[in-house]
Amino acid sequence: STTDDGLVVITVPKFTSNIGKSFCKTLKRDNTFKANLDKLGSSIWKQCEGTITVKEILDVVTKEFPDEKNIDQRLFLFLQQLRALGYLVY
């Protein structure tokens, strides 16, 4: 989802197994948590729909955030982190 100011909020399941889901249900707890992205992360996330390349994303964020240092490294690390967490597949 997106906040009123355009920041992305990713809803992530805590458990995918039936045991984990049942545990949350028994404790009457939500089986999800929210990951709130900053402006750069939100911009990157919105572009990750599968039709553009990492280079194209880099071009967009470089123009959108001209004062950010090491934006290429930040982009690649962010994409790797999203992949490691299972939020993004590539």
N, C-alpha and C positions, 0 to 999 in steps of 0.2 A: 504494500500500500504506500501511499504518498501523503505526507503531512501537508498542511495548508501552505507552508513555506517551501514546498517542493522537495523536501528530504525524503529519502526512501526508508521504509521500515519493513524488514523482512521477517515474516513469521516462520519460525523454525520448529519442527517437532523435537521434543526432548527424547522421545523413544519411538522407534518404529516397530519394535517387537510387540506381540500381543501381551506378553508378561509385563513389559514396561507400561503399556497403555492401561492394562488392568490395574497396575499399581497406582497410577495417577487417578484412575477412576475411583478406586477404593479410598484413597486419601482425599478425594474430592478436590483434586488439583488439576490445573490446566496442563495438558500435555504439550504445550508450546511455549516458546519464549520469543521475545521480539529483539531483533538486532537493528539498532538505529544507526544508519550510515550518515557520515558527514557530507558536506557539499561535493567534495571530490568523489567519494565513494558512490554517492547517489548518481552523479553524472555518469560514472563508469557503468554502474548497474543498469541504468536506463538504456545504455547502448548495447548491452550484452543480450541481444535477442537472436543472435545466430546468423546475421546477414552481413556483418561488417568485420573487418580484420582488426587485430590488435593494433596494427600500424594506423589504421583509420581512427580507432578510438584514441590513440596517442595524439594524433593531429587535432582532434576535437578538444581534448582536455588541455593541450598546450595552448590553444587559442582561448579557451574558456578561463584558464587559470595561468595567465602569463607570468605572474610573480612567484609561482611555486617553484621551489628548487628541487632538482632531481625527480622531476615528474615522471620521467620514463621508468626509473627504478621503482618509484612508488606504485605506478600502474602495474608493473610486472609482479611486484610483491603482493599487491592487493588481489590480483587475479589468481596467483598461486594460493593465497590464503583462502579465497572463496572456493577454489577447487579442493583444497585439503579438508575443508569443513563440509564438503558435499553440497554446497549451495550452487555451484556452477560446474558444468561438465564440458570439457573440451578435449 
